[in-house]
Amino acid sequence: MNAILVPVDGSKNALHATDHAIAQAKRTRGQVQLLNVQLLPDTYRSVREYLAVTSNRELTTQRAQALLKPAVTRLRRARVPHTVHIIYGDIAPTIARMASRLKCDSIVMGTRGLGPVGSLLLGSVATKVIHLAKTPVTLVK
């Protein structure tokens, strides 16, 4: 079965990538692996000092679920099999690693997300994923 990894950050381009993956999954009878990567909080003088680790995880998990919700809704409406993953780590390497771990045939992602370097042509995360991934990467605008 064709497995497509779609990193979702809540951006409009991530939803475009989801739509592209839905069309691809329907053509190939594949499945979509939705992924949201949450950054690990800095442990030096940060939120982690003031919140218990479990509270911090709860907050970031709730945020991730909210970011994933529109993509999940589209996949359900299209009746495309999918799984949702929320992972903590450095974004680009985590996307590449999860594509391998989940045995995905491809990665479909938006060209620019909600990151701090949104004005770059492709976006720093997309550029890094292209270089790190061992599977084909399709960028959707």
N, C-alpha and C positions, 0 to 999 in steps of 0.2 A: 504494500500500500504506500502511495506517495505521501510523505509527511513534509509539511511546509511550516517553518518557524516564522512567526510574525511577532517581532518586538513591538510592544505598544507602550507609548508614553503619554497618551491623551491628546496628541496633536491631530490636526486635520489630515496631515500626510500619513499618519499611522492608520487612520480610518481608510484612506485611499488604498494603502497597502493591504489592509484587511479585505477590502472589496476585491482587489486583484487576486488575493489568495483564495477567496471564496470561488471566484470564477475558475481558477486553476484547479482547485480541489474538486469542483463539480465535473470538470472535463476528465480528470484522472481518477475519479472516485477516491480521492485522497482525504487526508485529515489535516487539520490546522492545529499547531501547537502555539498558543498565545503565550507571550512572555512579557512580564514587566520586571525590570531590574531596579531594585531600590539600592541606593548607595548606602554603604555602611557609615554610620555616624562617626565623626571624629571623636575619639575617646579623650582628647585633651581639652578641657574647658569647653565642653559642648553640652548639648541637650542631655546626653547620656549621664552627665554628672548629676543632673537634677531629676531625671526620670529613671525609674527602674527599667532594666533591660526589657522586661516583658511589656511594660507600658509603651516603651518606644516601638517595639515590634508590632504591638496592636495598632498604634497610630499609623505606622508606615504600611501595614497590611490593609488597613481601611482605605488609605489613600490609593494604594495600588489597585484595590478592588474597584474604586470609583473610576480610576483611569481606564480600567479594562472593560467596564460595564457596556459602553457603546459598541465595542468590538464584539463582545459576547452576544449582545442583542442581535447584531447583524448575522452572526454565525447561526444562532438559533433560528432566526426567521428563514434563513437559507437552508436550514436543515443539513448543515455541514458538520460532520463529527469534529469535535475539538476538545482540547484539554487546556486548562489554564495553569500557568506556573508563575509564582512570585518568588524571585530569587534575590538575594543580597550580594552585592559585590560591585566591582568596577564594571561599568556598563558594557563597553565593546568586547573586552575579553570574555565576559560572562555570556554574551550573546553567542559568540563563536564557540565557546565550550559547550553551551547547552545544545547547539545545533548538532555537535558531534555526539554528545551524551544521549540525545533523544533520537539519534540516527535519522536526522532530517535530510531530505534530498535537496532542499533549497531553503534559503532565507529570503523573505520578502519584507522590505522595510521602507519607510518613508525617507525622503532625502534630507529633510530638515525637521527636527522635532522641537521640543520645548527647552532644549538645553541652552546654556548661557552663550553659546557661540552660534546662535541662530542665523547670523548674517552670512556665514560661509556658504559657498556654492552648494556643496553636498552636505555639509555638516560634519563636525569632527567625529562623531560616533559612527556615522555611515562610512566615512573614509577608513577609520580604524577597523571596522568589521570586514570591509573588503580585503584588507591586508591580512587579517588574522584568520578568517574563516577558511575551512577546507572544503566547504560546499559552495555551490554557486549562489551569488547574491544578486537579487533583482531589486533595484531602487525605483520607487514609485513616487511621483511628484503629486 
